[in-house]
Amino acid sequence: MYLYLFGIESLRMYDLIGVAGYAILIAFYIFHRNAYFVSIPTETKPNSSHWPLVLLLTVQVVAYTFAGERIGPLVGRSTEFFGYVTISAVGMVLTALVLGFSPLRWLDRTVPLHLTLAATLKMSCFCGGCCYGQPWAYGWFNHRNGQTEFPIQLVESMAYVLLLFLLRRYRGREGQRFALFLAGYAAVRFVVQFFRADVAVFTPFHWMSAVFFGIGAVMWVVCRALELRTDR
């Protein structure tokens, strides 16, 4: 693991990668702004008026900064990605309704961002030596606890990359891609928890993962049953 950038203790890799999440978030919406605002009248498109994009970015930045801290303590963590996803989704739905767009379509478009952030932030866990795996003679040396261990953080990060690849190719009704993201992300987190060595085998976090998996599954079924289609 690599705790510090260039060995400088004031430059913790965990913090630096976390801050890099802001750059990923901002770049994502800047480069995809036309996909979000394609139906806005010409005079109010982001190219001529930036307020819709600013509103969207504000929602995401606030969610990324504070949401995880609200749910994290419930599962014995300082932050929790489920918190970010929850508040981000609520904010996206409200923003879409205010601007007159389909909330489900906007939720679907957040999937690549969420999975990219999830994979990136898990790399911060790898560098920081937290969320570590079982001792393994052929693994990486964790400077945080002084043992060689299986890099379960890298496996989890790769799982999110694979899920991103699969969901980008998925074509379904509006809202179903986001539903599959919730279910898939929760399933990965549930399974990976059994291979971590820093926490008990079964924790309240498993219940949280199970709840989000259920929400995703129900949402997918509802979207399919209602055959929600919009013209926007």
QUIPE-V245571 format. One line per field, one symbol per residue. burial: b if it has 24 or more other ideal C-beta (glycine too) atoms within 12 Angstrom, else e. A space follows every 50 residues. Layout:
burial: ???
This chain:
burial: bbbeeeeeeeebbbebbbebbbebbbebbeebbeebbeebeeeeebeeee ebbebbbebbbbbbeebbeebeeebebebbbbbbbbbbbbbbbebbeebe bbbbbbbbbbbbbbbbbbbbbbbbbbbbbbbbbeeeeeebebebeeeebb bbbbbbbebbbebbeebeeeebbbbbbbbbbbbbbbbbbbebbebbbbee eeeebbebbbbbbebbeebbeebeeeebeeee
